[in-house]
Amino acid sequence: MRRYLLLLSVSVTSLAYAFPTVAADKSSQVISDIPNLSEIKLPSKDAQLLKQTELDKLSQSPPTTEPEPQTSDDADINLEVTGEEDTQPQSTPVYVIDKDEIQKQGANSAAEVLRGLPGFAINDVGFGADIHTGTFYRGQSINQSVFLLNGRPINSNINIYHGNTDLNSIPVESIERVELSSGTASTLYGSEAVGGVVNIITKQGEGPPRFSGLVQYGSFDESNYRTSYGGALGSVKFNIGYEKYDAENNYKVPVGAVNRDANGRFFNGDTATSNYFGNVTLDVNSKNTISFDTNIISSRRGLTYFGFPLQRDRLDHDVFSTGLSWKSQLGNAKDSTLNATIGYAQDYFSTYGPSGTSFYRRGTLDSQALTARVEHQWQFNQNNLLRWGLDLKNNNLEGDVLSNLPNRIRFNGSENRDRFQTAIFALNTWNLTKNFQADLGLRQNFNSEFGSYLNPSVGLKYAPSDNIAVRGSWASVQRNPGIDQLYVYDTVHGWSPNPDLKPETGSSWTAGLDVKLSNNLTGQFTYFGSSLDNRLAVSSAGQWTNIGLVNTNGLEAALRLRIAREWSTFINYTYTDARIESGLDKGLQLGFVPYSVAQMGLGYESNGWQVNLIASYNSGSRRAFYTLPGQSTTDFSPSWLNLDLGARIPITRTLGLNLFVENLADVQYEKANRVYQPGRAFRIGVSSSF
């Protein structure tokens, strides 16, 4: 533990997203001093930890219905919201990364966008990305957090055939920003948010219509094409676009690496994704807005992780998501807002390939979800903001199993299952005194398979002085087994379903400190923890089962230093102890969850020129399974440190040259158990907006 605390003072985490910038419409704005933390507020649109203007305003007051008068530093915190803004719970940190930071990082997928945010440990990103090695937030798997697209759930809770939410298949051209929240946010968005809530917001057009595009080429046959067209025409805002990404990923890997072919190169690691997206918003009048958005994603990739010695399995993943929302300001004042959304999503996974030289197997999962949500934000007096509403979701899953392996033929066939779930939720925020706030939430769930259950949550925030604020939260959580885990045989891996599975139940909590260390240095420090019983996993007998209790404890630290107007730097660090407390693996860290990840960045921007240096550290993770002779499942892969350099050179006012050098030190390292990053790699491209 000592070495991890020591690391905190010097460390580095995925810095890719965090180079602060000033939004395009504020580029000439003079940076103001950091205000007092007695006014600290952490809504998703104001607490952009990675953005210079927002970090300089770490403790803003919530929006008001009138132009904000000048107030003293110890003024009361105002909870009032307008029809144009909404507020997240303030008792846990809210991190935001926007499109400008995504561009600076050079991210090619949603997974790359998230990997540098505090709390995240993402092993399956970039070169050699394979969804077996995991995306973890505060030690929780991807299905133990809630992922939203414009406020609609995109989690399918599919677990077999590599069918969890594949963030590497979500390209970035459509993304306006990503918001990360936790704690009492589970009341609003789902009791399965053990880790947190990730909301991906797509772009809306603003100003005169304009075209944006990017063409980029890189090492190992990487290519990326992006184009979009959007703007505003009267009361209509729109944005449409397309993105295509391809990479062969056929780089050299050392002896012992997964899927190393006879020529010493990474085999079957190719990937190809395409994404069509569109968003239209109509301001019907001053009080009513209607929005419609659609995303179509197609992904084709090779799978590698279970290959021994070579895996040839393929994964086809197709997604269709569409939604219609209505936002209405009720009454004459701006203290009551109604949001209604209906959405449809289809998620198709197909895993197929040979088994040895004579046999073949294929598994498909076709899930469909119809969702509806009504939420009312009501500030019924100066000190109380209530968010309450209704969630509805109907899931259908069709699973097909086909194999000519003699010992699996009897499992061939189809399963078609439905699940209906609804929830009534309410979250109230009280301004108890000028320095003390409290959140109290209740979410009553009704599930067609697992009955009804209540999940309460509570949060507190106290600012005893102008330079410091303390906060804490607790939430009851429950994640139900996936329909596939209950009923569908996994013919690819030979795993059996278990209709007797119990839900994962427990609680999660945070405690934190927001502090202004100086006029140029701010920090956020968060202790997080969870206790989750009946954790789901595959037993040694090859069947889904509840393995028992897993306790998680950890620390997040986010430091932001403004050196000068053109220069900025940051450090993010996360320590996670995810301990198995029962069963054969009692006392072990969860597989693939590193104890420490960190990111440090140094950025310069002036007159269109950008230079960003990114350092990333990973302490290594437990190998867990499929080890080489001489290795154990209790061993940890080696720690690694990586340096990336990115730059943008303006050619004209609307055209720029983008350069990226990844793995600057040219040191090949093991990202996770036998999955290797190549040495130095290059990307070059041009981007334009006019």
Buried (B, 14 or more C-beta within 10 A) or exposed (E): EEEBEEBBEEBBBBBBBBBBBBBEEEEEEEBEEBBBBBBBBBBBBBBBBBBBBBBBBBBBBBBBBEEEEEEEEEBBBBBBBBBEBBBBBBBBBBBBBBBBBBBBBBBBBBBBBBBBBBBBBBBBBBBBBBBBBBBBBBBBBBBBBBBBBBBBBBBBBBBBBBBBBBBBBBBBBBBBBBBBBBBBBBBBBBBBBBBBBBBBBBBBBBEEBBBBBBBBEBBBEBBBBBBBBBBBEEEEBBBBBBBBBBBBBBBBBEEBBBBBEEEEBBBBBBBBBBBBBBBBBBBEEEBBBBBBBBBBBBBBBBBBBBBEEEBBBBBBBBBBBBBBBBBBBBEEEBBBBBBBBBBBBBBBBBBBBEBEEEEEBBBBBBBBBBBBBBBBBBBEEEBEBBBBBBBBBBBBBBBBBBBEBEEBEEBBEEBEBEBBBBBEBBBBBBBEEEBBBBBBBBBBBBBEBBEEBEBBBBBBBBBEEBBBBBBBBBBBBBBBBBBBBBBBBBBBBBBBBBEEBBBBBBBBBBBBBBBBBEEBBBBBBBBBBBBBBBBBBBBEEEBBBBBBBBBBBBBBBBBBBBEEEEBBBBBBBBBBBBBBBBBEBEEBBBBBBBBBBBBBBBBBBEEEEBBBBBBBBBBBBBBBEBBBEEBEBBBBBEBBBBBBBBBBEEEEEEEBEBBBBBBBEEEBBBBBBBBBBBBBBEBEBBBBBE
